[in-house]
Amino acid sequence: MMRLLTAVLFSLMLVSDWRGSGGNPILSIKSTRSLPYPAAAAVKGRIELANSKLKSRDVSSVVIWLKPVDGSTPRSSSKQRKVITQRDKRFSPHVVVVEAGSEVDFPNDDPFFHNVFSIFNGRRFDLGLYASGETRPVNFNRPGISYIFCNIHPKMSAIVVALDTPYFAISDKTGAFVINNVPAGDYRLSVWHERAKSETLAALERTVQIAATGADLGAIVVSEEGYVPRPHPNKHGQEYDSQSNKPGYRKP
Amino acid sequence: MTAKATSRVIANRDTGKLRNQLFISSALLASALLGIVAWVINSQVIGQVRQQVQAEVETLLPLYDVVWEEHARRLATLGATMIDSPIVKEIFGSPAASHDRRTLHEMVVDVSGDNIKSGDLFLAADGAGQVFYIEQWGGVSTEPDQLLEIRHLDAARAAGESQRRSHGFTMIGNRLFQLALTPLTTHSGSAEFNNTMAVIGTGEEVNRAMAGEIKLRMHSEIVFLVAGKLHASSLATDKEQAAFQAIQAGDFSRSSSGRPVEVNLGGELYLVFAKQLTDFDGKQIGQVFVLRSLAEAGRLFRAISNRLLVLWTLAILAALGLSYLIAGRITHSLEKLVVSAKELGQGNYDVVVPSGAHGEVAQLASAFDQMRHSLRQTQAALLKNERLATIGQMASSIIHDLRNPLATISTAAEVMKNDGLSTVRRQTMIETQLRASTRMNSMLSELLDFSRGSYRLNPQRLSLAAVIQRSLQELGAQFSQLGVELQADVPEDIMLDADDEKLGRVLENLLINSFQAFQQAEQRSGTVQILATSEPTGVRIDLKDDGPGIPYSIRERLFEPFISSGKIGGTGLGLAIARGIVEAHGGKIRLADSEIGAHFVIQLPFEFSQEGVPNGGLNDT
């Protein structure tokens, strides 16, 4: 029972592919002003979570990004290298956003072996078992959401969001976010949250006009309604824990 | 101490003995009976409880197997969980990761999780039995236990080669484990070509905690024995020490044959059942002893014993009381009988025989009373016969005594028939006849007095000296003929109330007695002294002679009638009459102790104040 519950808690919604287009805005942006285009400006905003079943008030790890509506795919001049550390049987940080084509390092800081893998959309990879102190890199060369697990520690999970835009941000614990260096223009605003259904996220998409002085997108309310945690299979597509359906044994 | 008191004491001692005997025998009987009862109860109770306990444990013994089966199943399930886990397969698929202790530790934690208990053992060996990972969970610590050092496990090799699970008890280091071995095989599509990747061992330590667990299930103490030594037990420390010693002494090994044995541990009795601990091949590596306490039986018996003790005390008290009562009843009557018998022995035929008792004692009392009656009758008959004989004797004596004066009178009368008698001679003859008739009269009146049993006195104030003087004159000629001197020392002034004639007869009788004694002993010289002294209440007259004295054989009965020392020519009543007269005067007469001769003492009051006193006369019965 516990086992099932923990598996469920650390699982993700994998029902449908995420798409960065389509749909109409449900939420109105509370303060929208037309300003002259500057060279680049900061876009601020705040994420609020609704209908959460968790007691935590942590609003971090919500990803917000802007894509020019003209369909161009801007590239940043220098690619960032991100790190997801494995320590105490946890991936840290839990959610990482990179521009597609960036590399992420997976150092093993635990005194035992880990096996980092991802079998879902985004980047499919399997780093195999590697010992304490070793580091293995992964190039997320395609945009998409990569769910990262350890094949021998089912409780571990991380998410790498690879985007084909450099204009993105991730919310802090209070939900606040800032996207820097956004040139003025019209953008498609997208939001991704681990515990929101894809329909909810699709509905949050909208077009925003960014002035040269930047913009304050105000509060973006993300509903967690309908979110059901599900267990994830291991890299072989099997359940991690085959004992829960073993007959003949009861916990003493 | 009087005879009566003595007899009472003797009776007491005897009855005490009887009482003691009664008490001791009844107390012994009660003790013996209660002892037998106690023994029977003890053997019954102990036997019953032992059987009960044995039956209980025998019904519990399958539970013991169930306990091990449960443990074995848990360990097998743990092993199965391990080998079925993709995580485990993933790790054991990597030579590097599978030999990393920390990785395996985390693997066990992740896969077995909450099912791990303190004391659980996990090990991993390759197909050749080389152990490359071993870890025992000890409470909160997940650090490896340094005591567990094992490089090779034959059973693991066997499990690896056969690719079958196995189960058994084994020693690892100095610890005993119940261990399940589960081979982890690669699936190659055909069972024949499966490779053994590893053998996973899941075990549980057999220790005090496990003994405690089994104890809780079976309500019995558990002792694990490995290599002939106590390995672990659920016993308290002191009992465990006793068990250790009992094992050393071989007390436990007797139970191996399947039958329970009794073992005493620190004063407590246990029924011990033995079970085996077997290794992977079914070989015995140790034993488990199930100890069921018989203390309950002991407690039960002690409770019964206490009650028996109370019962015993009560029985003893009852025996004491009963024997006291019975013996008291019997011996009290006997005691009274003894007293009565003593009285009877002393001549009291009128003694009252107690008849209050029942049963045999009453019969005895009644028989005793009958005996007393017949004794009294016999005595009366004897007395009568004796009296008749006495009367006969007396009659002849009287006839003989009367014949002399009669002869005198008759002779005098013959002489007086002759005419030629002078006047003086005739006168003499008449006087002789008168004296003889007076003497006869005196003799007859004496006889009459005695036969009446009372003396009619004619008391008057008289001078003792005159009475004595007359008696001396009367008898002085006879004494002087014999050569015996009569002396008298009597104060002239002693006056008393007495019958003159009778008092004179007392003195004369005594003097005649004395004279006859001299005469019979043919003693031709001697002295008879009469001394009179005045005492505060009366007169004392001592009459002493230096004659032959009175034989000892008749001294005691001297004053009874017809007692004499064989003298000739007397009624045999002299002293009896003397006593009768003295006592009629209210005085006393007795024979005083003397070395030579006889010494009579007469005591008379000055004043006569009594009626005639009856004494042992002929008509007093």
Boltz contact constraints between the chains, C-beta under 6 A:
constraints:
  - contact:
      token1: [A, 111]
      token2: [B, 102]
      max_distance: 6.0
  - contact:
      token1: [A, 112]
      token2: [B, 100]
      max_distance: 6.0
  - contact:
      token1: [A, 112]
      token2: [B, 102]
      max_distance: 6.0
  - contact:
      token1: [A, 112]
      token2: [B, 103]
      max_distance: 6.0
  - contact:
      token1: [A, 112]
      token2: [B, 106]
      max_distance: 6.0
  - contact:
      token1: [A, 113]
      token2: [B, 97]
      max_distance: 6.0
  - contact:
      token1: [A, 113]
      token2: [B, 100]
      max_distance: 6.0
  - contact:
      token1: [A, 113]
      token2: [B, 103]
      max_distance: 6.0
  - contact:
      token1: [A, 129]
      token2: [B, 94]
      max_distance: 6.0
  - contact:
      token1: [A, 129]
      token2: [B, 97]
      max_distance: 6.0
  - contact:
      token1: [A, 151]
      token2: [B, 90]
      max_distance: 6.0
  - contact:
      token1: [A, 152]
      token2: [B, 87]
      max_distance: 6.0
  - contact:
      token1: [A, 152]
      token2: [B, 90]
      max_distance: 6.0
  - contact:
      token1: [A, 152]
      token2: [B, 91]
      max_distance: 6.0
  - contact:
      token1: [A, 234]
      token2: [B, 86]
      max_distance: 6.0
  - contact:
      token1: [A, 238]
      token2: [B, 86]
      max_distance: 6.0
  - contact:
      token1: [A, 240]
      token2: [B, 87]
      max_distance: 6.0
  - contact:
      token1: [A, 242]
      token2: [B, 84]
      max_distance: 6.0
  - contact:
      token1: [A, 243]
      token2: [B, 81]
      max_distance: 6.0
  - contact:
      token1: [A, 249]
      token2: [B, 77]
      max_distance: 6.0
